[in-house]
Amino acid sequence: MGRKGDLLALWKFVESGHLQGVVDSTFPLKEAVAAQRRMEGRQHFGKIILQP
């Protein structure tokens, strides 16, 4: 997986904003079933976020 030093170097990129996750879609928590279906159907590219 990598050394601790590699993780710390990577974390600097995350903190600086140079490395960001890709968000595919956001669903309210009450639509969690639809979010799960999207993921299972491989219809996403990136993260699927559930909002409470």
Number of C-alpha atoms within 10 A of each C-alpha: 5 6 7 9 9 10 11 11 10 12 13 12 12 13 10 9 9 8 12 10 8 10 12 12 14 14 15 12 13 11 12 16 11 13 21 12 11 14 15 10 9 9 11 14 11 12 13 18 15 14 11 7
